[in-house]
């Protein structure tokens, strides 16, 4: 693949993937704001408890086979059919397991309503299983434009249903209904837009090949998902349902920025970098530019979000959610590093080292026992600060492993992203200081946004950082392309 073609495909993929995530999360976020005013923290806490088991089960259903298919340059129809049937069987099996365990889970959290909620919500495991290969085919082609259309339609329609159900007084069931309708529409539309159809084909040799690579990613995914969800388990078990609802609200705000950016970078960089996995110099340079541009955006958005957290929460969803603002400020410091984790881990997958990927996850999760212990014995905030520390340690571990594969050391990575970090920290400090002036939350938030944006652009333009100029060129190219189109 020519450099120009690679750059164009990357920009196109990033732009449509970003639009997909922003549109999808933007609508979900807007719907979430409306539902947050209509529902209570307790009702969001119930959904947070179900999310633990749904997330882990979804990781098992995928089994890492989609990543194996994306990396494999000569994937055949036999491979796709083998993965498809595996996903379906696992989806049905895990739904039966979740259905059977609903009562025990309800007793663990001492929440009787979890029994029917889990039995209904578990249906999404089967729905998602039908959509995995259809989505993988689009990702392999770096076709995020189609995925954007699908996500947008599904998010809007399911959002309308969720709000209507909440206005009808259905409480927690409005959140359940919204989620199931969204998954159903997403799966249906993926099948409608895609020409691929399964056949009654299953190859054990294909399964062994795909699972040989994917199994390690499966275990890594389960470990990582369990770690992310264990915070929900601890808060749900040792604290109140309302506090869990406050935490899930904070995580949703974090998702709009950090998780969204991470997902975009992860989805696009993996298939694109996989195409040049045998060209070491091009791979290193593409990887380096990706890190510098991504972290400029991540540092800027996450530190700004931490600075405006309190007035933003009050303005958007009201003072009853103010506790979530203090959680969000801490989460932002861990979240700003997530994209860097994702890029470093993607290199391990691109180079076929899923064994190192698994080893890393095990090491990092052993270290993560610290914040989990803090949460049980000393409180939620200390648990979140502990996660910031483990996120920082993870940067050194991830970059150490990947640097040996592409000759891009941890020191070189940190040196490349340091300017963006320092500028973002300075801008965020100025933005936060405005909260000390005791203006109304509306005026405070407006001043923070205007001054922060103006100051960041002023500094970047003065210093003329290469990653800033590259990002600006990409944005202008996309805007120009849209106008010409």
C-alpha positions in Angstrom: 0.0 0.0 0.0 1.4 3.4 -1.0 2.0 6.0 1.7 -0.6 8.4 0.2 -3.2 5.6 0.1 -2.4 4.6 3.7 -2.8 8.2 4.9 -6.0 8.7 3.0 -7.5 5.4 4.3 -6.4 6.3 7.8 -7.9 9.8 7.7 -11.1 8.5 6.1 -11.4 5.7 8.7 -10.7 8.1 11.6 -13.1 10.7 10.4 -16.0 8.3 9.9 -15.2 6.3 13.0 -15.1 9.6 14.9 -18.4 10.7 13.4 -19.8 7.2 14.3 -18.7 7.4 17.9 -19.6 11.0 18.3 -23.0 10.7 16.8 -23.7 7.5 18.6 -22.4 8.6 22.0 -23.7 12.2 21.4 -27.2 11.0 21.0 -26.9 8.4 23.8 -25.4 11.2 26.0 -28.2 13.5 25.2 -30.8 10.8 25.8 -28.9 10.0 29.0 -29.2 13.7 30.2 -32.9 13.6 29.6 -33.3 10.3 31.4 -31.1 11.5 34.3 -33.6 14.3 34.9 -36.6 11.8 34.7 -35.1 8.9 36.7 -33.2 8.5 40.0 -29.6 7.5 40.7 -30.9 4.2 42.1 -32.4 3.2 38.8 -29.2 4.0 37.0 -27.4 2.0 39.7 -29.5 -1.1 38.9 -28.5 -0.9 35.2 -24.9 -0.5 36.4 -25.1 -3.8 38.2 -26.4 -5.6 35.1 -23.7 -4.0 33.0 -21.0 -6.0 34.9 -22.3 -9.4 33.7 -23.4 -8.3 30.2 -19.9 -6.8 29.5 -18.0 -9.9 30.6 -20.4 -12.2 28.7 -20.0 -10.1 25.5 -16.2 -10.5 25.7 -16.6 -14.3 25.8 -19.1 -14.4 23.0 -16.6 -12.5 20.7 -13.8 -14.9 21.8 -11.2 -12.7 20.1 -12.2 -14.2 16.8 -13.1 -10.9 15.2 -9.6 -9.5 16.0 -8.1 -12.6 14.4 -10.2 -12.2 11.3 -9.2 -8.5 10.9 -5.5 -9.4 11.3 -5.6 -12.3 8.9 -4.9 -10.9 5.4 -6.4 -13.9 3.5 -9.5 -14.6 5.6 -11.9 -16.9 3.7 -15.6 -17.5 3.8 -14.9 -20.7 5.8 -13.2 -18.5 8.4 -16.1 -16.1 8.7 -18.7 -18.9 8.9 -16.7 -20.8 11.5 -16.5 -17.6 13.7 -20.2 -16.8 13.1 -21.4 -20.2 14.3 -19.1 -20.1 17.3 -20.4 -16.7 18.3 -24.0 -17.8 18.1 -23.5 -20.9 20.2 -21.6 -19.0 22.8 -24.3 -16.2 22.9 -27.1 -18.7 23.5 -25.1 -20.7 26.1 -24.1 -17.6 28.1 -27.7 -16.2 28.0 -28.9 -19.5 29.6 -26.1 -19.2 32.2 -27.1 -15.6 33.0 -30.8 -16.5 33.2 -30.0 -19.3 35.6 -27.8 -17.2 37.8 -30.1 -14.1 38.0 -31.5 -15.1 41.4 -28.1 -15.6 43.0 -26.8 -12.3 41.6 -29.9 -10.5 42.9 -29.2 -12.0 46.4 -25.5 -10.9 46.2 -26.5 -7.3 45.7 -29.7 -7.5 47.8 -31.7 -6.1 44.9 -34.8 -8.2 44.1 -35.6 -6.3 40.8 -32.3 -7.6 39.4 -33.9 -11.0 38.7 -36.3 -9.8 35.9 -33.9 -7.1 34.7 -31.1 -9.6 34.1 -33.3 -12.1 32.4 -34.6 -9.5 30.0 -31.3 -7.6 29.5 -29.4 -10.9 28.9 -31.2 -11.2 25.5 -28.7 -8.7 24.1 -26.0 -11.4 24.3 -27.8 -13.4 21.5 -28.6 -10.2 19.6 -25.0 -9.1 19.7 -23.7 -12.5 18.6 -25.6 -12.2 15.3 -23.9 -8.9 14.6 -20.3 -9.6 15.4 -19.2 -10.9 12.0 -21.2 -8.4 10.0 -19.4 -5.6 11.9 -16.1 -7.3 11.5 -16.5 -7.4 7.7 -17.0 -3.6 7.7 -14.1 -3.0 10.0 -11.8 -5.2 7.9 -12.7 -3.0 4.9 -12.2 0.2 7.1 -15.8 1.0 6.2 -16.9 3.2 9.1 -19.2 5.2 7.0 -21.8 2.4 6.9 -21.3 1.8 10.6 -22.0 5.4 11.2 -25.3 5.4 9.4 -26.4 2.2 11.3 -25.3 3.6 14.8 -27.0 6.9 14.1 -30.4 5.4 13.2 -30.3 2.9 16.1 -29.3 5.5 18.6 -32.0 8.0 17.6 -34.9 5.5 17.5 -33.9 3.7 20.7 -33.5 7.0 22.4 -37.0 8.1 21.5 -38.4 4.9 22.9 -36.4 5.2 26.1 -37.5 8.7 26.8 -41.2 7.8 26.0 -41.0 4.9 28.4 -39.5 7.1 31.1 -42.2 9.7 30.6 -44.8 6.8 30.9 -43.5 6.1 34.4 -41.7 2.8 33.6 -38.6 3.7 35.6 -35.7 1.3 35.2 -37.5 -0.5 32.4 -37.1 2.5 30.2 -33.3 2.0 30.3 -33.7 -1.7 29.7 -36.0 -1.1 26.7 -33.7 1.5 25.2 -30.7 -0.8 25.4 -32.5 -3.8 23.8 -34.1 -1.8 21.0 -30.8 -0.2 20.2 -29.0 -3.6 19.9 -31.9 -5.1 17.9 -31.9 -2.2 15.4 -28.1 -2.2 15.2 -28.0 -5.9 14.4 -30.9 -5.7 11.9 -29.3 -2.8 10.0 -25.9 -4.5 9.9 -27.5 -7.4 8.1 -29.5 -5.1 5.8 -26.4 -3.1 4.7 -24.0 -6.1 4.4 -24.2 -8.6 1.6 -22.5 -11.5 3.5 -24.8 -14.3 4.6 -23.7 -17.4 6.6 -23.8 -20.9 5.4 -23.8 -24.2 7.3 -20.0 -24.4 7.3 -17.7 -25.1 10.2 -14.1 -25.9 10.0 -12.2 -27.2 13.0 -8.8 -26.3 11.4 -10.1 -22.7 10.8 -11.4 -22.5 14.4 -8.0 -23.7 15.8 -6.1 -21.1 13.7 -8.4 -18.2 14.7 -8.8 -19.2 18.3 -5.0 -19.8 18.6 -4.5 -16.1 18.1 -7.9 -14.9 19.5 -7.9 -17.1 22.7 -5.2 -14.9 24.2 -7.1 -11.8 23.3 -10.2 -13.4 24.8 -8.5 -14.0 28.1 -7.0 -10.5 28.0 -10.4 -9.0 27.2 -12.1 -10.9 30.0 -9.4 -9.8 32.5 -9.6 -6.2 31.4 -13.5 -6.2 31.4 -13.6 -7.8 34.8 -11.2 -5.1 36.1 -13.3 -2.3 34.7 -16.5 -3.8 36.0 -15.1 -4.7 39.4 -15.5 -1.1 40.4 -19.2 -1.5 39.8 -19.2 -4.7 41.9 -17.4 -3.0 44.8 -19.6 0.1 44.8 -22.8 -2.0 44.3 -21.9 -4.4 47.1 -20.3 -2.2 49.7 -22.0 1.1 49.0 -25.5 2.3 48.1 -27.3 1.8 44.8 -27.5 5.6 44.5 -23.7 5.9 44.8 -23.4 3.4 42.1 -25.7 5.5 39.9 -23.6 8.5 40.6 -20.5 6.6 39.5 -22.1 5.3 36.3 -23.1 8.9 35.4 -19.5 10.0 35.9 -18.3 7.2 33.7 -20.8 8.1 31.0 -19.3 11.6 30.8 -15.8 10.1 30.7 -17.0 7.8 27.9 -18.0 10.7 25.7 -14.4 11.9 25.5 -11.8 9.3 26.6 -13.5 6.0 25.7 -14.8 7.5 22.5 -11.3 8.6 21.4 -9.8 5.3 22.4 -12.4 3.3 20.5 -11.9 5.4 17.4 -8.1 5.0 17.5 -8.3 1.3 18.3 -10.9 0.5 15.6 -9.0 2.4 12.8 -5.4 1.9 13.7 -5.6 -1.9 14.0 -6.8 -2.8 10.5 -4.7 0.1 8.9 -1.4 -0.8 10.7 -2.0 -4.5 10.0 -1.7 -3.7 6.3 1.9 -2.5 6.8 3.0 -4.9 9.6 5.9 -6.1 7.4 7.3 -2.6 6.7 9.1 -1.7 10.0 10.1 1.9 9.2 6.7 2.9 7.9 5.0 1.2 10.8 7.1 3.0 13.3 6.5 6.4 11.8 2.8 5.9 11.4 2.6 4.7 14.9 4.6 7.7 16.2 2.4 10.2 14.5 -0.7 8.5 15.7 0.4 8.7 19.3 1.4 12.4 19.1 -1.9 13.5 17.5 -4.1 11.3 19.6 -2.5 12.3 22.9 -2.8 16.0 22.0 -6.5 15.5 21.7 -6.8 13.2 24.8 -4.8 15.5 27.1 -6.7 18.6 26.0 -10.2 17.1 26.2 -9.8 15.2 29.5 -8.0 17.9 31.5 -10.6 20.4 30.3 -13.4 18.1 31.3 -11.9 17.7 34.8 -11.7 21.5 35.0 -15.4 22.1 34.1 -16.8 19.0 35.7 -18.8 20.6 38.5 -20.6 23.4 36.6 -21.1 21.1 33.7 -22.9 18.4 35.8 -25.1 20.9 37.5 -26.1 22.7 34.3 -26.8 19.5 32.4 -28.4 17.1 34.9 -28.9 19.0 38.1 -27.5 19.3 41.6 -28.8 15.8 42.6 -25.9 14.4 40.5 -23.2 16.7 42.0 -21.4 13.8 43.7 -20.7 12.3 40.2 -18.7 15.5 39.4 -16.1 14.7 42.1 -15.8 11.2 40.7 -15.5 12.4 37.2 -12.6 14.8 38.0 -10.5 11.8 39.2 -11.6 9.5 36.4 -10.4 12.0 33.9 -6.8 11.7 35.0 -6.9 7.9 34.4 -9.0 8.3 31.2 -6.6 10.6 29.5 -4.1 7.8 29.2 -6.5 5.2 27.8 -5.8 6.0 24.1 -2.0 5.6 24.7 -2.7 2.2 26.2 -4.8 1.2 23.3 -2.3 2.2 20.6 0.6 0.3 22.4 -1.6 -2.8 22.8 -2.7 -2.6 19.1 1.0 -2.9 18.1 1.2 -6.2 19.9 -1.8 -7.5 18.0 -0.5 -6.2 14.7 2.8 -8.0 15.2 1.0 -11.2 16.2 2.1 -11.1 19.8 -1.2 -11.9 21.5 0.9 -13.9 24.0 2.5 -10.7 25.2 -0.9 -9.0 25.2 -2.1 -11.6 27.7 1.0 -11.5 29.9 0.6 -7.7 30.1 -3.0 -7.9 31.2 -2.2 -10.4 33.9 0.7 -8.3 35.3 -1.4 -5.1 35.2 -4.4 -6.6 36.9 -2.2 -8.0 39.7 -1.0 -4.4 40.3 -4.7 -3.3 40.1 -5.4 -5.2 43.4 -4.3 -1.9 45.1 -7.2 0.3 44.0 -9.7 -2.5 44.5 -8.5 -2.9 48.1 -8.7 0.8 48.7 -12.3 0.8 47.4 -13.3 -1.9 49.9 -11.7 -0.5 53.0 -11.2 3.3 52.4 -13.8 4.6 50.1 -14.7 5.2 46.4 -12.5 8.3 45.8 -9.4 6.6 47.0 -10.2 3.6 44.8 -10.4 6.0 41.8 -7.1 7.7 42.7 -5.6 4.2 42.9 -6.8 3.5 39.4 -5.0 6.7 38.2 -1.8 5.3 39.6 -2.2 1.9 38.0 -3.1 3.6 34.7 0.2 5.5 34.8 2.2 2.3 35.6 0.4 0.6 32.7 1.8 3.2 30.3 5.3 2.1 31.2 4.5 -1.6 30.9 2.6 -1.3 27.6 5.2 0.9 25.9 8.1 -1.3 27.2 6.7 -4.4 25.4 5.7 -2.6 22.2 9.0 -0.6 22.0 11.0 -3.9 21.6 8.9 -4.7 18.5 9.1 -1.4 16.6 12.2 0.3 18.2 10.2 3.2 19.7 11.2 3.4 23.3 9.1 4.5 26.3 11.4 7.5 26.8 10.9 8.5 23.2 7.1 8.2 23.5 7.0 10.3 26.7 9.3 12.9 25.1 6.9 13.2 22.1 3.8 13.7 24.2 5.2 15.9 26.9 4.6 19.2 25.1 0.9 18.4 24.7 0.6 17.3 28.3 2.2 20.5 29.7 0.1 22.8 27.5 -3.1 21.0 28.4 -2.3 21.1 32.1 -1.6 24.9 32.0 -4.9 25.5 30.1 -6.9 23.3 32.4 -5.4 25.1 35.5 -6.6 28.4 34.1 -10.0 27.0 33.4 -10.4 25.5 36.9 -9.3 28.8 38.6 -12.4 30.5 37.2 -14.5 28.3 39.5 -12.9 30.3 42.4 -14.6 33.5 41.3 -18.1 32.4 42.6 -20.1 33.3 39.5 -23.2 31.4 38.6 -22.7 27.9 37.2 -23.9 29.1 33.7 -21.5 32.0 33.6 -18.6 29.9 35.0 -19.0 27.2 32.5 -19.3 29.7 29.6 -16.1 31.5 30.7 -14.2 28.3 31.2 -15.0 27.1 27.7 -14.3 30.3 25.9 -11.0 31.1 27.8 -9.8 27.5 27.6 -10.4 27.2 23.8 -8.8 30.6 23.1 -5.8 30.0 25.3 -5.1 26.5 23.8 -5.3 27.7 20.2 -3.1 30.7 21.0 -0.3 28.5 22.6 -0.4 25.9 19.9 -0.3 28.4 17.1 2.6 30.2 18.8 4.7 27.0 19.4 3.7 25.5 16.0 3.9 21.9 17.2 4.0 19.5 14.3 1.2 17.3 15.7 -1.1 20.4 16.1 -0.4 21.5 12.5 -1.0 17.9 11.3 -4.2 17.7 13.2 -5.3 21.1 11.8 -4.5 20.0 8.2 -6.5 16.8 8.7 -9.5 18.7 10.0 -9.3 21.2 7.1 -8.9 18.4 4.6 -11.9 16.6 5.9 -14.0 19.8 5.8 -12.8 20.6 2.3 -13.6 17.0 1.2 -17.1 17.2 2.6 -17.7 20.5 0.8 -16.4 19.2 -2.5 -18.4 16.0 -2.0 
